[in-house]
Amino acid sequence: SLTAPFFFDAMALAGPLQAVVLTDSFEKRFSPISYERPKALFPVVTVPVLDYTLECLALSGVQEVLVFIRGHESKFSAYFASRKWNRYMKVQLVIARQAQSTGDALRELDARSLISGDFILIDGDVVSNLDISRIVEEHKARRVKDKNAIMTMVYKTVPSNHRCRTKNNNIVTAFDSKTSQLLHYEVMKPDAKHAVFDTEIFAEHESLQIRYDLLDCHIAVCSPDVLMLFTDNFDWQSLQLDFIKGILTSEILGNTLFVSVISREYAGRLDNLAAYDAVSMDILRRWTHPLVPECNLVGETNFLYSRPGIYKEDGVVLAQTCKLGVDTVIGSDTHIGDKTQIARTVVGRNCRIGANVTLEGSYLWDNVTVGDNVKITGAVLCDGVNVMANAVVPAGCVLSFNVVVGEGHKVEPYARLTCTTAVQDDDDEDDDEAWADDPDFEDDRAAGEVFQSEPSQVGPNGSGRKWTPGEFEDGSEQNSIVFKGGEPDEEYEESDSDGTSVGDADDECPGTVREMAETVLRGVSAGHDIDNIALEVNAIKFAHDLSFGDCGCVVLPALLDTVDDSLPQRALVAEIKKLIGKWKQLLLRFIKTNEKGPDQYFDQKLVIVALEKHCWETDVLRPVFHAIVHMLYDADVLSEEAILEWADDADGRDEMGDVFHKQCQRLVTWLQEAESDDDSEG
């Protein structure tokens, strides 16, 4: 299933290109799941996330990979025994049980003299379609001119409110506009209102970029000097908090760091459960192409794609009356019962889903059993979980391996349930995998540890207990998957017996609206051109059988969402005018005049109504609705006839219609007079 890598002659002459994969983040954001399985082996759209990382390296021409681990040795050994990576690149496990930080891991690599030249440093939970060889070449060219240029870090442009940007990776950076040398790096606290800069960087560099819209991809190209610096500075633990800060503030070391900012390529990582959800949805929505399910490049899969956004493997059995919605994955040998509804959910392999079940915004791993009349929303269910009939698993829940929820039991929102022994929750452990250093840790219960199930948490017939976060563990609601969806009937399409979708394509689908809006927002923020964004929107249009007017109703509000809403009203209007001018051709592709007839201006009127609703719900846009309509008219996006027909419909329709009709009265009167003058001249 793996695509052969691209090998570069220049690299071959310089020796094999090496990469170091850190499979441990030394954090506690995935407890209690990571007590029993390392994060790098978590399934993302049914395959371990490490598969995506290694695939990215293989496609970038990497020839040797050092995979750093310090726990779960048997699981990693079994994983690599089942994969064929050694056909394409040499893979070596580096085991260091005593390492407690990224700094310890890099010091261990230096001590073992495993690195022979410049290398790629990447976390084992990264999903990316980036060709890193380009960054390697940039780094090497820079090193020829300046031996002190020891690292090039990859950042991706994302809006500050992007769903992949969690509270853990809010950063402010400053770098030289011409050379891309990093000059300032600051991790912002969630409630921070300002950043503090050293004034010298402004005096020493004539052109700077100060950025708050960058996401740290946890991909870097390093010289061997990086390892030696960690060895020399034994108190450096974190790459971001210690190493970067140490280099930027040291006048003695004289080393320099550089950045490479990507916009078109995708890069995301499993920073926490919210990011797990975001990355999974990005894969299903095809931002990671070619690493999308039906290409079957990653892992051992055999997915087929069908509309609207449904992926299925071989051996899936679907009842004729079940309904599958957008962004849904069904793994091989899984059975779905009658009248079950599934949307924005990944269901793994060999699962059994009963009748009249609702699954929304959730992740079911392999061998999960769900009884009849169960509702699961915004939750993660690991391998072997059994949810008995009539039970409810609400938003934010995590059910770790082999948990059983009893019949009719309702789990507490945001609860994390586990079958591990209570001793494994100890606060004095440094991270998720510390207790997994013992190869026999899985036999604790057999050796005498007593597992006490808690009926109040799992029901009288259940099995499991509530996990209590330790001092350094993140069990907050913010570190959860929270599903926000519409009514079930708006989310699904019926399925026939072989799983193909049927139903009314004109039904509203909030998931599709969100997907299209996110497509536009991401395209704008990444600097994509009009043709590329239109191509993505058209793909969604055809997949869901939408009209041009339907698309216009999403594209226009999405573009307006990119405007800075903190601007004064006059400046806001000026910014919207620039926006319409810049994206006029995109708007014209989806806001069209129909063929002559009674519905000639129907799509345009539909877009004005959508604009009404958007401005009504957006405080800063409500008073400038009339100005936006006028600017769209001046740009020839909206016709005179469409505006006048909308005005007739809006007058007296409801409060919103009355308010905006009054706002537009001068424009409407002017258009009517102009029309009257044209008639008299005729």
Secondary structure per residue as TSV (DSSP state, phi and psi in degrees):
chain	resnum	aa	ss	phi	psi
A	1	S	-	360.0	-13.1
A	2	L	-	-85.5	136.0
A	3	T	-	-80.3	134.7
A	4	A	-	-60.0	139.6
A	5	P	-	-74.1	163.9
A	6	F	-	-94.2	125.0
A	7	F	-	-105.0	139.5
A	8	F	-	-112.2	126.8
A	9	D	H	-58.2	-38.8
A	10	A	H	-62.1	-37.6
A	11	M	H	-70.8	-38.4
A	12	A	H	-61.1	-38.9
A	13	L	H	-64.6	-31.2
A	14	A	T	-91.0	4.1
A	15	G	-	100.2	166.5
A	16	P	-	-64.3	140.7
A	17	L	-	-77.5	123.3
A	18	Q	E	-104.4	154.7
A	19	A	E	-138.2	144.6
A	20	V	E	-112.7	123.1
A	21	V	E	-107.9	118.5
A	22	L	E	-93.1	108.0
A	23	T	-	-83.9	-9.0
A	24	D	-	-116.8	125.4
A	25	S	-	-88.7	-4.8
A	26	F	-	56.7	37.0
A	27	E	-	-132.1	171.9
A	28	K	-	-127.1	59.2
A	29	R	S	-104.7	-7.3
A	30	F	S	-120.2	19.0
A	31	S	T	-67.2	146.5
A	32	P	T	-91.0	5.2
A	33	I	H	-60.3	-43.9
A	34	S	H	-73.5	-4.9
A	35	Y	H	-65.5	-30.5
A	36	E	H	-110.3	-16.4
A	37	R	S	-148.7	133.5
A	38	P	-	-68.4	148.3
A	39	K	G	-56.5	-36.4
A	40	A	G	-61.8	-18.5
A	41	L	G	-105.9	9.7
A	42	F	-	-63.2	137.1
A	43	P	E	-74.2	128.5
A	44	V	E	-118.3	112.0
A	45	V	T	51.8	50.1
A	46	T	T	77.5	-4.2
A	47	V	E	-123.2	149.8
A	48	P	E	-57.0	138.8
A	49	V	H	-61.1	-27.1
A	50	L	H	-61.5	-28.7
A	51	D	H	-59.2	-42.3
A	52	Y	H	-64.2	-42.2
A	53	T	H	-62.9	-47.4
A	54	L	H	-68.9	-34.4
A	55	E	H	-63.1	-42.0
A	56	C	H	-59.5	-42.5
A	57	L	H	-67.3	-41.6
A	58	A	H	-62.2	-43.1
A	59	L	H	-71.4	-14.4
A	60	S	T	-94.6	5.2
A	61	G	T	84.8	15.5
A	62	V	-	-69.2	138.1
A	63	Q	-	-112.0	-23.9
A	64	E	E	-133.9	131.4
A	65	V	E	-124.3	127.7
A	66	L	E	-104.3	113.4
A	67	V	E	-99.7	111.4
A	68	F	E	-87.4	123.8
A	69	I	E	-134.1	160.5
A	70	R	S	-142.1	5.3
A	71	G	S	-159.2	172.9
A	72	H	-	56.0	41.9
A	73	E	H	-59.7	-41.9
A	74	S	H	-64.4	-35.9
A	75	K	H	-70.4	-40.7
A	76	F	H	-67.6	-38.6
A	77	S	H	-62.9	-42.6
A	78	A	H	-65.0	-38.8
A	79	Y	H	-60.9	-51.0
A	80	F	H	-70.3	-27.4
A	81	A	H	-66.8	-27.4
A	82	S	H	-91.5	-5.1
A	83	R	-	-108.8	166.5
A	84	K	-	-120.8	33.8
A	85	W	G	-61.8	-33.0
A	86	N	G	-65.9	-9.2
A	87	R	G	-68.1	-28.7
A	88	Y	T	-113.5	-26.0
A	89	M	S	-158.0	150.2
A	90	K	E	-76.3	125.7
A	91	V	E	-116.4	127.9
A	92	Q	E	-127.9	128.7
A	93	L	E	-81.4	132.3
A	94	V	E	-113.8	111.2
A	95	I	E	-105.7	125.2
A	96	A	-	-142.9	93.5
A	97	R	T	-67.8	-24.7
A	98	Q	T	-87.5	-7.2
A	99	A	-	-65.9	134.9
A	100	Q	-	-120.7	4.8
A	101	S	S	-162.2	169.1
A	102	T	H	-60.3	-38.9
A	103	G	H	-59.3	-44.2
A	104	D	H	-61.0	-40.7
A	105	A	H	-62.8	-44.5
A	106	L	H	-70.9	-33.8
A	107	R	H	-65.2	-37.0
A	108	E	H	-65.2	-41.4
A	109	L	H	-63.3	-39.3
A	110	D	H	-65.2	-41.7
A	111	A	H	-64.2	-31.0
A	112	R	H	-89.9	-3.5
A	113	S	T	52.8	48.4
A	114	L	-	-93.2	-13.1
A	115	I	-	-101.4	129.2
A	116	S	-	-105.9	-11.3
A	117	G	S	-170.9	-159.8
A	118	D	-	-58.5	141.8
A	119	F	E	-143.7	161.3
A	120	I	E	-93.0	132.0
A	121	L	E	-112.0	123.9
A	122	I	E	-146.4	144.9
A	123	D	E	-78.3	150.0
A	124	G	T	-79.9	11.8
A	125	D	T	-121.6	21.8
A	126	V	E	-90.8	133.5
A	127	V	E	-114.1	119.3
A	128	S	E	-155.7	146.3
A	129	N	-	-107.1	19.5
A	130	L	-	-73.7	135.9
A	131	D	-	-84.5	97.7
A	132	I	H	-71.1	-17.6
A	133	S	H	-59.3	-30.2
A	134	R	H	-64.2	-41.5
A	135	I	H	-67.6	-36.3
A	136	V	H	-61.7	-44.1
A	137	E	H	-64.1	-41.9
A	138	E	H	-58.5	-45.4
A	139	H	H	-62.9	-45.0
A	140	K	H	-65.8	-40.0
A	141	A	H	-63.4	-38.2
A	142	R	H	-68.0	-38.1
A	143	R	H	-66.0	-30.4
A	144	V	H	-61.5	-37.8
A	145	K	H	-85.2	-30.3
A	146	D	-	-145.3	103.8
A	147	K	T	-67.4	-15.0
A	148	N	T	-82.5	-5.0
A	149	A	E	-80.9	94.9
A	150	I	E	-98.7	-12.4
A	151	M	E	-154.4	141.0
A	152	T	E	-121.9	118.4
A	153	M	E	-102.1	143.7
A	154	V	E	-98.5	126.9
A	155	Y	E	-123.6	149.6
A	156	K	E	-116.1	139.0
A	157	T	E	-74.1	121.5
A	158	V	-	-143.1	149.4
A	159	P	-	-63.4	156.8
A	160	S	T	-64.1	-23.3
A	161	N	T	-102.9	16.3
A	162	H	-	-65.1	144.7
A	163	R	T	-69.2	-21.9
A	164	C	T	-78.7	-10.4
A	165	R	-	-97.1	96.8
A	166	T	-	-89.1	174.7
A	167	K	G	-63.5	-17.1
A	168	N	G	-83.9	-13.3
A	169	N	G	-130.5	39.7
A	170	N	-	-82.6	108.7
A	171	I	E	-127.9	151.5
A	172	V	E	-116.9	129.0
A	173	T	E	-125.7	156.7
A	174	A	E	-137.4	133.1
A	175	F	E	-147.2	157.3
A	176	D	E	-65.9	128.2
A	177	S	T	-64.3	-29.7
A	178	K	T	-89.6	-43.0
A	179	T	T	-100.0	-14.9
A	180	S	-	67.3	20.0
A	181	Q	B	-71.3	130.2
A	182	L	E	-74.3	130.2
A	183	L	E	-119.4	-22.9
A	184	H	E	-148.9	135.9
A	185	Y	E	-142.5	121.2
A	186	E	E	-139.4	125.2
A	187	V	E	-86.0	120.0
A	188	M	-	-90.0	138.0
A	189	K	-	-73.2	153.5
A	190	P	T	-55.2	-32.4
A	191	D	T	-100.1	11.2
A	192	A	-	-69.5	140.1
A	193	K	-	-108.2	-15.2
A	194	H	-	-153.4	161.4
A	195	A	-	-115.0	153.3
A	196	V	-	-112.6	125.5
A	197	F	-	-115.5	148.6
A	198	D	-	-77.5	121.7
A	199	T	T	-63.7	-19.7
A	200	E	H	-62.7	-31.2
A	201	I	H	-66.3	-27.7
A	202	F	H	-75.5	-32.1
A	203	A	H	-76.1	-32.1
A	204	E	H	-91.9	-12.5
A	205	H	-	-130.9	123.6
A	206	E	S	-75.7	-20.8
A	207	S	S	-139.1	120.8
A	208	L	E	-124.8	151.7
A	209	Q	E	-113.3	125.0
A	210	I	E	-109.5	118.8
A	211	R	E	-124.6	136.0
A	212	Y	S	-119.8	9.8
A	213	D	S	-113.6	29.3
A	214	L	E	-114.2	140.5
A	215	L	E	-109.6	128.0
A	216	D	E	-71.4	115.6
A	217	C	E	-80.8	-7.4
A	218	H	E	57.3	39.0
A	219	I	E	-127.2	129.0
A	220	A	E	-146.7	150.0
A	221	V	E	-106.6	124.5
A	222	C	E	-122.7	151.1
A	223	S	-	-90.9	161.7
A	224	P	T	-58.6	-19.5
A	225	D	H	-59.0	-29.4
A	226	V	H	-60.0	-44.3
A	227	L	H	-64.2	-42.4
A	228	M	H	-65.2	-36.4
A	229	L	H	-65.6	-37.7
A	230	F	H	-65.4	-37.2
A	231	T	H	-65.8	-41.5
A	232	D	H	-69.9	-30.0
A	233	N	-	-112.3	81.5
A	234	F	T	-65.7	-16.1
A	235	D	T	-88.4	-3.7
A	236	W	-	-75.8	121.2
A	237	Q	-	-110.9	-43.7
A	238	S	-	-104.1	139.5
A	239	L	I	-65.3	-44.1
A	240	Q	I	-76.9	-45.9
A	241	L	I	-85.3	-29.4
A	242	D	I	-107.6	-53.7
A	243	F	I	-64.8	-53.8
A	244	I	H	-61.8	-45.4
A	245	K	H	-61.0	-41.9
A	246	G	H	-63.0	-41.7
A	247	I	H	-68.2	-42.8
A	248	L	H	-70.5	-27.5
A	249	T	H	-100.0	-6.2
A	250	S	-	-90.0	127.8
A	251	E	S	-93.2	-9.8
A	252	I	S	-89.2	-44.3
A	253	L	S	-64.7	-40.8
A	254	G	-	73.9	9.3
A	255	N	-	-84.1	156.7
A	256	T	E	-128.9	150.1
A	257	L	E	-117.6	150.1
A	258	F	E	-133.3	161.1
A	259	V	E	-123.2	150.9
A	260	S	E	-126.6	116.2
A	261	V	E	-98.6	124.3
A	262	I	E	-107.4	152.3
A	263	S	S	-132.1	-42.6
A	264	R	S	-79.2	-34.4
A	265	E	S	-78.0	161.4
A	266	Y	-	-103.4	142.8
A	267	A	E	-155.7	125.4
A	268	G	E	-149.7	162.4
A	269	R	E	-144.5	162.8
A	270	L	-	-85.0	73.2
A	271	D	S	-68.6	-37.2
A	272	N	S	-160.2	-172.4
A	273	L	H	-65.1	-35.4
A	274	A	H	-63.0	-40.2
A	275	A	H	-69.7	-34.2
A	276	Y	H	-56.9	-44.8
A	277	D	H	-64.0	-47.4
A	278	A	H	-62.5	-45.8
A	279	V	H	-65.3	-41.1
A	280	S	H	-60.2	-45.5
A	281	M	H	-66.7	-34.8
A	282	D	H	-63.8	-37.2
A	283	I	H	-64.8	-45.8
A	284	L	H	-65.8	-30.3
A	285	R	T	-92.0	8.9
A	286	R	T	75.9	19.5
A	287	W	T	-70.5	-19.2
A	288	T	T	-96.5	9.3
A	289	H	T	-49.0	133.8
A	290	P	T	-87.8	5.7
A	291	L	S	-84.5	64.1
A	292	V	S	-118.3	157.5
A	293	P	G	-53.1	-49.6
A	294	E	G	-74.6	-11.0
A	295	C	G	-73.5	-22.3
A	296	N	-	53.7	36.8
A	297	L	-	-82.6	-28.6
A	298	V	S	-106.0	126.4
A	299	G	S	72.1	-174.0
A	300	E	S	-100.8	86.0
A	301	T	-	-128.3	164.6
A	302	N	-	-143.6	53.7
A	303	F	-	-74.2	147.3
A	304	L	E	-121.1	147.8
A	305	Y	E	-105.1	140.0
A	306	S	E	-141.5	155.6
A	307	R	T	-74.2	150.9
A	308	P	T	-100.7	99.1
A	309	G	T	70.6	42.9
A	310	I	E	-117.1	132.7
A	311	Y	E	-121.4	130.2
A	312	K	E	-135.0	144.5
A	313	E	-	-96.8	177.8
A	314	D	T	-65.5	153.8
A	315	G	T	79.1	8.1
A	316	V	-	-75.8	134.6
A	317	V	E	-117.3	115.9
A	318	L	E	-115.2	129.9
A	319	A	-	-65.1	150.0
A	320	Q	T	-63.0	-28.6
A	321	T	T	-97.4	4.3
A	322	C	-	-76.3	158.5
A	323	K	E	-126.2	129.0
A	324	L	E	-112.9	129.9
A	325	G	E	-103.4	-170.1
A	326	V	S	-66.7	155.7
A	327	D	S	55.5	52.4
A	328	T	E	-123.4	137.2
A	329	V	E	-124.2	132.6
A	330	I	E	-123.8	116.6
A	331	G	-	-76.6	167.5
A	332	S	T	-61.3	148.4
A	333	D	T	60.8	24.0
A	334	T	-	-96.0	141.7
A	335	H	E	-115.4	132.7
A	336	I	E	-117.5	130.7
A	337	G	-	-85.1	177.2
A	338	D	T	-60.7	140.6
A	339	K	T	59.7	17.2
A	340	T	-	-80.0	141.1
A	341	Q	E	-119.6	128.4
A	342	I	E	-133.3	128.9
A	343	A	E	-147.2	144.0
A	344	R	S	46.1	48.6
A	345	T	-	-138.4	141.3
A	346	V	E	-105.7	119.6
A	347	V	E	-110.1	123.8
A	348	G	-	-75.0	-159.8
A	349	R	T	-89.1	150.7
A	350	N	T	55.6	39.4
A	351	C	-	-96.9	154.9
A	352	R	E	-124.6	110.5
A	353	I	E	-109.9	124.2
A	354	G	-	-74.4	-162.9
A	355	A	S	-90.7	149.4
A	356	N	S	58.0	38.3
A	357	V	-	-97.9	144.7
A	358	T	E	-116.6	120.1
A	359	L	E	-120.8	118.7
A	360	E	E	-134.4	129.6
A	361	G	S	54.5	38.2
A	362	S	-	-125.6	170.6
A	363	Y	E	-132.3	111.4
A	364	L	E	-107.2	121.1
A	365	W	-	-79.8	-152.8
A	366	D	T	-83.2	154.1
A	367	N	T	58.1	35.6
A	368	V	-	-91.6	139.8
A	369	T	E	-117.1	128.8
A	370	V	E	-126.1	122.9
A	371	G	-	-76.6	-180.0
A	372	D	T	-67.0	149.3
A	373	N	T	61.7	29.9
A	374	V	-	-93.9	145.5
A	375	K	E	-122.2	123.6
A	376	I	E	-127.2	124.2
A	377	T	E	-133.8	122.6
A	378	G	S	57.8	47.6
A	379	A	-	-131.7	163.9
A	380	V	E	-118.0	126.3
A	381	L	E	-120.1	116.9
A	382	C	-	-81.7	179.7
A	383	D	T	-53.4	138.2
A	384	G	T	78.2	4.8
A	385	V	-	-70.1	143.2
A	386	N	E	-127.7	116.8
A	387	V	E	-109.0	111.7
A	388	M	-	-76.0	169.2
A	389	A	T	-53.2	143.5
A	390	N	T	66.9	11.5
A	391	A	-	-84.1	163.1
A	392	V	E	-130.4	127.9
A	393	V	E	-118.3	103.1
A	394	P	-	-84.6	-175.2
A	395	A	T	-59.2	140.8
A	396	G	T	84.9	0.0
A	397	C	-	-78.9	147.6
A	398	V	E	-127.5	118.8
A	399	L	E	-109.6	106.8
A	400	S	-	-74.3	-175.3
A	401	F	T	-56.6	131.2
A	402	N	T	66.8	13.6
A	403	V	-	-65.5	141.4
A	404	V	E	-119.5	124.1
A	405	V	E	-100.1	122.7
A	406	G	-	-67.1	163.6
A	407	E	T	-60.3	129.5
A	408	G	T	74.9	2.6
A	409	H	-	-82.7	140.9
A	410	K	B	-107.5	116.0
A	411	V	-	-73.0	146.7
A	412	E	-	-63.9	140.8
A	413	P	T	-57.4	139.8
A	414	Y	T	65.6	13.4
A	415	A	-	-72.8	145.9
A	416	R	E	-117.9	120.2
A	417	L	E	-113.2	143.5
A	418	T	E	-145.4	159.9
A	419	C	-	-108.9	9.5
A	420	T	S	-76.5	162.1
A	421	T	-	-76.2	153.8
A	422	A	G	-61.6	-27.2
A	423	V	G	-62.1	-22.5
A	424	Q	G	-79.5	-2.1
A	425	D	G	-91.4	0.3
A	426	D	-	-49.9	137.6
A	427	D	T	-70.6	-22.9
A	428	D	T	-81.5	-0.5
A	429	E	S	-78.9	143.6
A	430	D	-	-80.7	-23.3
A	431	D	S	-168.1	-179.3
A	432	D	T	-55.6	-38.3
A	433	E	T	-101.5	3.9
A	434	A	G	-60.2	-41.4
A	435	W	G	-77.1	-9.7
A	436	A	G	-85.7	3.4
A	437	D	G	-63.8	-29.9
A	438	D	S	-76.7	118.8
A	439	P	T	-59.4	-20.2
A	440	D	T	-100.6	16.6
A	441	F	G	-61.8	-28.6
A	442	E	G	-69.9	-12.7
A	443	D	G	-99.2	15.0
A	444	D	T	-54.8	-46.8
A	445	R	T	-66.7	-38.4
A	446	A	T	-65.1	-26.6
A	447	A	T	-84.8	0.8
A	448	G	T	127.7	-10.6
A	449	E	-	-67.3	131.6
A	450	V	-	-97.7	121.9
A	451	F	-	-91.6	121.0
A	452	Q	-	-104.5	109.1
A	453	S	-	-72.8	150.7
A	454	E	-	-117.2	98.5
A	455	P	H	-56.9	-29.8
A	456	S	H	-66.5	-22.9
A	457	Q	H	-96.2	-30.0
A	458	V	H	-123.1	-0.2
A	459	G	-	91.3	161.7
A	460	P	T	-62.7	-29.2
A	461	N	T	-102.6	11.8
A	462	G	-	-91.0	179.0
A	463	S	B	-144.5	120.5
A	464	G	-	149.8	168.9
A	465	R	E	-141.4	162.9
A	466	K	E	-79.6	128.6
A	467	W	-	-81.2	134.2
A	468	T	-	-108.4	120.5
A	469	P	-	-65.1	140.9
A	470	G	-	-80.4	-173.5
A	471	E	T	-60.6	-36.8
A	472	F	T	-108.4	17.3
A	473	E	-	-104.2	146.9
A	474	D	-	-103.3	100.1
A	475	G	-	-111.6	22.3
A	476	S	S	-74.1	163.2
A	477	E	G	-64.2	-28.4
A	478	Q	G	-67.3	-25.1
A	479	N	G	-96.5	58.5
A	480	S	S	-146.4	164.4
A	481	I	-	-92.2	119.5
A	482	V	-	-119.3	114.9
A	483	F	-	-90.8	131.3
A	484	K	-	-125.3	106.0
A	485	G	-	-132.2	176.3
A	486	G	-	-87.9	-168.0
A	487	E	-	-68.0	146.6
A	488	P	H	-52.9	-40.1
A	489	D	H	-64.2	-21.1
A	490	E	H	-86.1	-12.4
A	491	E	H	-100.5	-16.9
A	492	Y	E	-119.4	159.2
A	493	E	E	-124.2	149.3
A	494	E	E	-69.7	155.5
A	495	S	E	-120.9	138.0
A	496	D	-	-86.6	-175.5
A	497	S	T	-64.8	-25.3
A	498	D	T	-97.3	7.6
A	499	G	S	91.4	-0.9
A	500	T	-	-76.9	149.2
A	501	S	E	-85.0	138.9
A	502	V	E	-135.7	162.8
A	503	G	S	140.4	-177.6
A	504	D	-	-82.1	113.1
A	505	A	T	-71.0	-15.8
A	506	D	T	-86.1	-6.0
A	507	D	S	-61.3	145.1
A	508	E	-	-65.0	143.8
A	509	C	-	-138.2	99.2
A	510	P	H	-55.8	-33.9
A	511	G	H	-61.9	-39.7
A	512	T	H	-66.5	-41.8
A	513	V	H	-59.0	-46.6
A	514	R	H	-62.5	-42.3
A	515	E	H	-61.3	-44.5
A	516	M	H	-68.5	-42.1
A	517	A	H	-61.9	-42.7
A	518	E	H	-65.9	-33.9
A	519	T	H	-61.5	-46.2
A	520	V	H	-65.8	-46.9
A	521	L	H	-60.2	-44.1
A	522	R	H	-70.1	-37.3
A	523	G	H	-62.9	-42.0
A	524	V	H	-65.0	-47.4
A	525	S	H	-66.3	-30.1
A	526	A	T	-86.9	-2.9
A	527	G	T	77.8	22.6
A	528	H	-	-67.8	152.8
A	529	D	-	-82.9	172.0
A	530	I	H	-61.1	-40.8
A	531	D	H	-61.5	-42.1
A	532	N	H	-67.3	-43.5
A	533	I	H	-65.5	-42.9
A	534	A	H	-61.7	-36.9
A	535	L	H	-62.3	-44.2
A	536	E	H	-65.5	-43.2
A	537	V	H	-64.5	-41.8
A	538	N	H	-63.7	-34.5
A	539	A	H	-61.2	-41.9
A	540	I	H	-69.3	-39.7
A	541	K	H	-57.2	-49.1
A	542	F	H	-72.2	-34.6
A	543	A	H	-63.6	-32.0
A	544	H	T	-114.3	11.6
A	545	D	T	54.3	51.6
A	546	L	-	-95.4	160.8
A	547	S	-	-89.3	167.4
A	548	F	H	-61.7	-38.1
A	549	G	H	-62.3	-40.3
A	550	D	H	-57.0	-44.1
A	551	C	H	-67.2	-41.5
A	552	G	H	-59.9	-34.2
A	553	C	H	-66.9	-18.2
A	554	V	H	-100.9	-41.8
A	555	V	H	-63.8	-45.4
A	556	L	H	-62.9	-52.0
A	557	P	H	-60.3	-36.4
A	558	A	H	-62.7	-41.9
A	559	L	H	-62.9	-41.0
A	560	L	H	-63.9	-28.4
A	561	D	T	-68.5	-13.9
A	562	T	T	-84.3	-7.5
A	563	V	S	-80.4	141.7
A	564	D	-	-67.3	109.2
A	565	D	T	-79.7	1.6
A	566	S	T	-90.3	-3.5
A	567	L	S	-70.5	149.2
A	568	P	-	-60.3	159.1
A	569	Q	H	-58.0	-44.1
A	570	R	H	-62.4	-44.2
A	571	A	H	-67.7	-34.5
A	572	L	H	-62.5	-46.1
A	573	V	H	-61.9	-41.8
A	574	A	H	-63.0	-38.7
A	575	E	H	-68.3	-38.2
A	576	I	H	-66.1	-37.7
A	577	K	H	-61.8	-43.1
A	578	K	H	-62.1	-41.7
A	579	L	H	-60.3	-47.4
A	580	I	H	-64.3	-39.7
A	581	G	H	-62.7	-41.3
A	582	K	H	-68.7	-40.7
A	583	W	T	-107.1	18.9
A	584	K	H	-55.2	-46.4
A	585	Q	H	-65.7	-31.1
A	586	L	H	-67.5	-44.6
A	587	L	H	-61.8	-40.6
A	588	L	H	-66.2	-22.9
A	589	R	H	-71.4	-21.5
A	590	F	H	-122.4	-11.2
A	591	I	S	-112.3	94.5
A	592	K	-	-117.9	164.9
A	593	T	-	-95.1	127.6
A	594	N	-	-77.0	176.1
A	595	E	S	-61.5	154.3
A	596	K	S	-57.2	139.3
A	597	G	S	152.5	-175.1
A	598	P	T	-63.9	-23.1
A	599	D	T	-105.9	25.3
A	600	Q	T	-58.5	-36.8
A	601	Y	T	-110.6	19.6
A	602	F	H	-60.0	-48.0
A	603	D	H	-62.6	-39.6
A	604	Q	H	-65.5	-42.2
A	605	K	H	-63.0	-37.7
A	606	L	H	-59.6	-40.9
A	607	V	H	-68.0	-39.4
A	608	I	H	-63.5	-39.0
A	609	V	H	-64.8	-40.3
A	610	A	H	-63.4	-39.6
A	611	L	H	-63.8	-39.7
A	612	E	H	-53.0	-54.7
A	613	K	H	-60.7	-42.9
A	614	H	H	-64.1	-45.1
A	615	C	H	-68.3	-35.1
A	616	W	H	-63.8	-35.4
A	617	E	H	-89.3	-4.8
A	618	T	S	-118.5	107.7
A	619	D	T	-53.7	-43.5
A	620	V	T	-73.5	-20.7
A	621	L	T	-92.3	-19.4
A	622	R	G	-57.3	-45.9
A	623	P	G	-75.4	-8.3
A	624	V	G	-114.4	16.9
A	625	F	H	-54.8	-47.6
A	626	H	H	-61.0	-36.7
A	627	A	H	-66.7	-38.7
A	628	I	H	-65.2	-44.1
A	629	V	H	-60.1	-44.3
A	630	H	H	-62.5	-41.9
A	631	M	H	-66.8	-36.4
A	632	L	H	-67.1	-34.8
A	633	Y	H	-66.7	-45.9
A	634	D	H	-61.7	-30.4
A	635	A	T	-86.2	4.0
A	636	D	T	64.1	24.2
A	637	V	S	-84.2	-39.8
A	638	L	S	-111.7	140.4
A	639	S	-	-92.1	159.4
A	640	E	H	-57.2	-44.2
A	641	E	H	-63.0	-41.4
A	642	A	H	-64.1	-42.2
A	643	I	H	-64.3	-44.0
A	644	L	H	-67.2	-39.2
A	645	E	H	-66.3	-39.9
A	646	W	H	-62.0	-42.5
A	647	A	H	-60.5	-41.5
A	648	D	H	-61.7	-40.8
A	649	D	H	-71.4	-37.4
A	650	A	H	-73.7	-34.3
A	651	D	T	-62.5	114.7
A	652	G	T	81.8	2.4
A	653	R	T	-70.2	-51.2
A	654	D	-	-165.8	-177.4
A	655	E	H	-59.9	-44.5
A	656	M	H	-61.4	-46.3
A	657	G	H	-60.6	-41.9
A	658	D	H	-64.0	-43.6
A	659	V	H	-62.0	-48.5
A	660	F	H	-75.6	-29.7
A	661	H	H	-63.8	-40.8
A	662	K	H	-65.1	-41.5
A	663	Q	H	-57.9	-40.2
A	664	C	T	-90.4	7.9
A	665	Q	H	-58.4	-43.4
A	666	R	H	-63.0	-42.9
A	667	L	H	-63.7	-44.7
A	668	V	H	-62.2	-45.3
A	669	T	H	-60.8	-43.9
A	670	W	H	-61.6	-42.5
A	671	L	H	-65.9	-39.9
A	672	Q	H	-64.1	-41.9
A	673	E	H	-66.0	-39.4
A	674	A	H	-64.5	-39.7
A	675	E	H	-65.0	-39.8
A	676	S	H	-65.1	-40.7
A	677	D	H	-63.0	-40.9
A	678	D	H	-62.9	-40.7
A	679	D	H	-64.5	-41.6
A	680	S	H	-67.8	-35.3
A	681	E	H	-68.4	-34.7
A	682	G	-	-66.8	360.0
